[in-house]
Amino acid sequence: MRSLDDLNKFHNSGFGKNNFDDYNNFVTGKQPKSRKWLYALAGALLLGPCVCWPGGGNSTDKYYKKVEMDVNQINGSYTLTVNDDSVENPFIIDKRLVEIIKEETEDCDNDIEKAEAIFDWMESNVGYDKSKYFTLTSDFIRGLGIFGDESGYRNSKEVLDDEEGICGELAFLYVTMARSVGLESNYVSVRVDKNSDKVNHACAVVKADGKRIFVDPAYDEFDINHKDVRILSDKETIERYKCWRRK
Protein backbone atom coordinates (compact mmCIF):
# COMPACT_ATOMS: atom_id res chain seq x y z
CA MET A 1 0.00 0.00 0.00
CA ARG A 2 1.38 3.41 -0.98
CA SER A 3 0.73 6.76 0.65
CA LEU A 4 -1.03 9.81 -0.76
CA ASP A 5 2.23 11.78 -0.40
CA ASP A 6 4.03 9.24 -2.62
CA LEU A 7 1.38 9.57 -5.32
CA ASN A 8 1.42 13.38 -5.25
CA LYS A 9 5.24 13.41 -5.47
CA PHE A 10 5.10 11.02 -8.41
CA HIS A 11 2.42 13.12 -10.13
CA ASN A 12 4.56 16.27 -9.85
CA SER A 13 7.89 14.62 -10.71
CA GLY A 14 7.50 14.06 -14.46
CA PHE A 15 8.90 10.59 -13.88
CA GLY A 16 8.13 8.07 -16.65
CA LYS A 17 4.71 8.06 -18.31
CA ASN A 18 2.21 7.82 -15.44
CA ASN A 19 1.64 4.07 -15.22
CA PHE A 20 1.42 1.67 -12.29
CA ASP A 21 4.91 0.16 -12.92
CA ASP A 22 6.53 3.60 -13.05
CA TYR A 23 4.74 4.61 -9.86
CA ASN A 24 6.28 1.62 -8.07
CA ASN A 25 9.64 2.34 -9.67
CA PHE A 26 9.46 5.96 -8.52
CA VAL A 27 8.82 5.13 -4.84
CA THR A 28 11.53 2.43 -4.87
CA GLY A 29 14.12 4.54 -6.69
CA LYS A 30 14.15 2.56 -9.97
CA GLN A 31 14.26 4.05 -13.47
CA PRO A 32 11.05 4.60 -15.47
CA LYS A 33 9.80 1.99 -17.94
CA SER A 34 6.37 2.14 -19.66
CA ARG A 35 3.26 4.14 -18.55
CA LYS A 36 -0.56 3.83 -18.16
CA TRP A 37 -2.29 4.09 -14.79
CA LEU A 38 -1.82 7.32 -12.81
CA TYR A 39 -5.43 8.43 -13.33
CA ALA A 40 -6.77 5.03 -12.36
CA LEU A 41 -4.75 5.28 -9.13
CA ALA A 42 -5.93 8.82 -8.54
CA GLY A 43 -9.57 7.83 -8.87
CA ALA A 44 -9.09 4.79 -6.65
CA LEU A 45 -7.46 6.85 -3.91
CA LEU A 46 -10.69 8.75 -3.44
CA LEU A 47 -12.61 5.70 -2.31
CA GLY A 48 -10.87 4.66 0.87
CA PRO A 49 -9.08 1.64 2.27
CA CYS A 50 -10.09 -0.84 -0.43
CA VAL A 51 -11.08 -0.14 -4.02
CA CYS A 52 -11.95 -2.61 -6.79
CA TRP A 53 -11.59 -1.62 -10.43
CA PRO A 54 -13.84 -3.89 -12.53
CA GLY A 55 -12.10 -6.22 -14.97
CA GLY A 56 -9.16 -7.38 -12.84
CA GLY A 57 -5.73 -7.09 -14.45
CA ASN A 58 -6.89 -6.89 -18.07
CA SER A 59 -7.21 -3.10 -18.14
CA THR A 60 -6.67 -1.12 -21.34
CA ASP A 61 -5.71 2.44 -22.21
CA LYS A 62 -9.15 2.93 -23.76
CA TYR A 63 -10.91 1.91 -20.55
CA TYR A 64 -9.02 4.45 -18.43
CA LYS A 65 -8.68 7.29 -20.94
CA LYS A 66 -11.51 9.43 -19.52
CA VAL A 67 -10.99 8.54 -15.87
CA GLU A 68 -9.24 11.78 -15.03
CA MET A 69 -9.49 12.92 -11.41
CA ASP A 70 -7.44 15.67 -9.84
CA VAL A 71 -4.90 14.09 -7.49
CA ASN A 72 -4.67 17.33 -5.53
CA GLN A 73 -8.34 17.07 -4.50
CA ILE A 74 -8.07 13.60 -2.96
CA ASN A 75 -9.11 13.51 0.68
CA GLY A 76 -6.06 12.76 2.81
CA SER A 77 -8.09 10.46 5.08
CA TYR A 78 -8.00 7.69 2.49
CA THR A 79 -5.38 5.25 1.26
CA LEU A 80 -5.17 3.03 -1.81
CA THR A 81 -5.48 -0.67 -2.48
CA VAL A 82 -6.03 -1.88 -6.04
CA ASN A 83 -7.73 -5.27 -6.27
CA ASP A 84 -9.04 -7.60 -8.94
CA ASP A 85 -12.62 -8.88 -8.97
CA SER A 86 -11.88 -11.71 -6.53
CA VAL A 87 -12.00 -9.19 -3.64
CA GLU A 88 -15.48 -8.38 -2.35
CA ASN A 89 -15.88 -4.67 -1.74
CA PRO A 90 -19.06 -2.57 -1.66
CA PHE A 91 -17.34 0.63 -2.80
CA ILE A 92 -16.72 0.16 -6.53
CA ILE A 93 -16.07 2.90 -9.06
CA ASP A 94 -15.87 2.69 -12.85
CA LYS A 95 -15.62 5.04 -15.82
CA ARG A 96 -19.38 5.63 -16.05
CA LEU A 97 -19.64 6.57 -12.38
CA VAL A 98 -16.71 8.98 -12.66
CA GLU A 99 -18.36 10.73 -15.61
CA ILE A 100 -21.68 11.06 -13.74
CA ILE A 101 -20.00 12.46 -10.65
CA LYS A 102 -18.01 15.03 -12.60
CA GLU A 103 -21.05 16.19 -14.56
CA GLU A 104 -23.30 16.49 -11.51
CA THR A 105 -20.83 18.34 -9.26
CA GLU A 106 -18.81 20.51 -11.63
CA ASP A 107 -20.89 23.63 -10.91
CA CYS A 108 -20.95 23.16 -7.12
CA ASP A 109 -19.27 25.89 -5.07
CA ASN A 110 -18.86 24.05 -1.77
CA ASP A 111 -18.98 20.61 -0.16
CA ILE A 112 -22.60 20.82 0.94
CA GLU A 113 -23.66 21.56 -2.62
CA LYS A 114 -21.67 18.54 -3.81
CA ALA A 115 -23.22 16.29 -1.16
CA GLU A 116 -26.72 17.43 -2.06
CA ALA A 117 -26.11 17.23 -5.81
CA ILE A 118 -25.16 13.56 -5.46
CA PHE A 119 -28.29 12.91 -3.40
CA ASP A 120 -30.49 14.70 -5.95
CA TRP A 121 -29.00 12.68 -8.80
CA MET A 122 -29.67 9.42 -6.95
CA GLU A 123 -33.24 10.49 -6.21
CA SER A 124 -33.85 11.04 -9.92
CA ASN A 125 -31.99 8.04 -11.30
CA VAL A 126 -31.85 5.19 -8.76
CA GLY A 127 -35.00 3.68 -7.28
CA TYR A 128 -35.80 1.63 -4.19
CA ASP A 129 -36.01 -2.12 -4.86
CA LYS A 130 -39.18 -3.09 -3.00
CA SER A 131 -39.11 -6.72 -4.13
CA LYS A 132 -35.64 -7.26 -2.69
CA TYR A 133 -36.56 -5.60 0.60
CA PHE A 134 -38.70 -8.54 1.69
CA THR A 135 -35.91 -11.01 0.99
CA LEU A 136 -33.10 -9.23 2.81
CA THR A 137 -34.54 -7.30 5.75
CA SER A 138 -35.60 -10.14 8.03
CA ASP A 139 -33.41 -10.39 11.14
CA PHE A 140 -34.30 -14.07 11.36
CA ILE A 141 -33.20 -14.80 7.79
CA ARG A 142 -30.02 -12.77 8.22
CA GLY A 143 -29.23 -14.56 11.44
CA LEU A 144 -29.46 -17.93 9.71
CA GLY A 145 -27.47 -16.70 6.74
CA ILE A 146 -30.20 -17.82 4.33
CA PHE A 147 -30.30 -16.03 0.99
CA GLY A 148 -31.73 -17.02 -2.34
CA ASP A 149 -29.51 -16.89 -5.41
CA GLU A 150 -31.21 -13.68 -6.48
CA SER A 151 -30.80 -11.82 -3.21
CA GLY A 152 -27.06 -11.13 -2.79
CA TYR A 153 -26.16 -7.64 -1.62
CA ARG A 154 -25.05 -5.45 -4.53
CA ASN A 155 -22.03 -3.17 -4.59
CA SER A 156 -22.16 0.43 -5.78
CA LYS A 157 -21.46 -0.40 -9.44
CA GLU A 158 -24.19 -3.05 -9.50
CA VAL A 159 -26.68 -0.62 -7.94
CA LEU A 160 -25.76 1.92 -10.62
CA ASP A 161 -26.15 -0.67 -13.37
CA ASP A 162 -29.50 -1.96 -12.01
CA GLU A 163 -30.73 1.58 -11.24
CA GLU A 164 -32.20 0.33 -7.96
CA GLY A 165 -31.25 -0.97 -4.54
CA ILE A 166 -32.36 -1.39 -0.95
CA CYS A 167 -31.24 0.83 1.90
CA GLY A 168 -27.72 -0.50 2.43
CA GLU A 169 -27.02 -0.83 -1.28
CA LEU A 170 -28.12 2.75 -1.87
CA ALA A 171 -25.82 3.81 0.97
CA PHE A 172 -22.89 2.07 -0.74
CA LEU A 173 -23.50 4.06 -3.90
CA TYR A 174 -23.86 7.36 -2.07
CA VAL A 175 -20.66 6.83 -0.05
CA THR A 176 -18.74 5.89 -3.20
CA MET A 177 -19.92 8.97 -5.08
CA ALA A 178 -19.28 11.31 -2.14
CA ARG A 179 -15.74 10.03 -1.64
CA SER A 180 -15.10 10.45 -5.35
CA VAL A 181 -15.42 14.24 -5.02
CA GLY A 182 -13.17 14.40 -1.97
CA LEU A 183 -15.84 14.24 0.75
CA GLU A 184 -15.57 12.15 3.90
CA SER A 185 -18.43 9.68 3.92
CA ASN A 186 -19.34 6.45 5.71
CA TYR A 187 -21.97 3.74 5.90
CA VAL A 188 -24.38 4.09 8.85
CA SER A 189 -26.36 1.44 10.73
CA VAL A 190 -29.77 2.78 11.84
CA ARG A 191 -31.48 1.14 14.82
CA VAL A 192 -34.19 3.74 15.57
CA ASP A 193 -35.37 5.88 12.69
CA LYS A 194 -36.66 9.44 12.53
CA ASN A 195 -40.17 8.24 13.44
CA SER A 196 -38.83 6.56 16.62
CA ASP A 197 -39.49 3.12 15.11
CA LYS A 198 -37.04 0.29 15.77
CA VAL A 199 -35.59 -0.68 12.40
CA ASN A 200 -32.89 -2.72 10.73
CA HIS A 201 -31.86 0.00 8.32
CA ALA A 202 -28.90 1.76 6.78
CA CYS A 203 -28.06 5.17 5.37
CA ALA A 204 -24.94 7.26 4.76
CA VAL A 205 -23.22 10.12 6.52
CA VAL A 206 -21.15 12.80 4.84
CA LYS A 207 -18.97 15.53 6.32
CA ALA A 208 -19.43 18.76 4.41
CA ASP A 209 -18.14 22.22 5.38
CA GLY A 210 -17.54 21.05 8.93
CA LYS A 211 -21.04 19.63 9.35
CA ARG A 212 -22.00 15.96 9.68
CA ILE A 213 -25.04 15.27 7.49
CA PHE A 214 -26.97 12.02 7.48
CA VAL A 215 -28.22 11.15 4.01
CA ASP A 216 -30.91 8.54 3.43
CA PRO A 217 -31.76 7.74 -0.20
CA ALA A 218 -34.17 4.99 0.92
CA TYR A 219 -36.18 7.49 3.00
CA ASP A 220 -35.78 10.14 0.27
CA GLU A 221 -34.29 12.62 2.72
CA PHE A 222 -31.11 14.68 2.83
CA ASP A 223 -30.01 15.73 6.34
CA ILE A 224 -32.30 13.22 8.03
CA ASN A 225 -32.58 13.01 11.82
CA HIS A 226 -32.64 9.33 12.78
CA LYS A 227 -32.81 8.74 16.53
CA ASP A 228 -30.27 5.93 17.05
CA VAL A 229 -27.43 5.42 14.58
CA ARG A 230 -23.93 4.02 14.49
CA ILE A 231 -21.33 5.12 11.96
CA LEU A 232 -19.38 2.09 10.77
CA SER A 233 -15.75 1.94 9.78
CA ASP A 234 -14.96 0.50 6.37
CA LYS A 235 -13.66 -2.65 8.05
CA GLU A 236 -17.03 -3.19 9.75
CA THR A 237 -18.94 -2.31 6.60
CA ILE A 238 -16.98 -4.70 4.40
CA GLU A 239 -17.33 -7.52 6.94
CA ARG A 240 -21.11 -7.06 6.92
CA TYR A 241 -21.16 -6.83 3.15
CA LYS A 242 -19.32 -10.13 2.79
CA CYS A 243 -21.83 -11.83 5.10
CA TRP A 244 -24.79 -10.44 3.17
CA ARG A 245 -23.45 -11.00 -0.33
CA ARG A 246 -24.16 -14.24 -2.16
CA LYS A 247 -23.69 -14.57 -5.88
Secondary structure, DSSP 8 states (H G I E B T S, - for coil): ---HHHHHHHHHHT-TTS-HHHHHHHHHT--------HHHHHHHHTT-S-EE-TTTT---HHHHTT----GGGS-TT----EE-TTS--S-B--HHHHHHHHHHHTT--SHHHHHHHHHHHHHHH-EE-HHHHHHH--HHHHHHT---GGG----HHHHHHHTEE-HHHHHHHHHHHHHTTT-EEEEEEEEE-TTS-EEEEEEEEEEETTEEEEEETTTTEES---SEEEE--HHHHHHHHHHH---
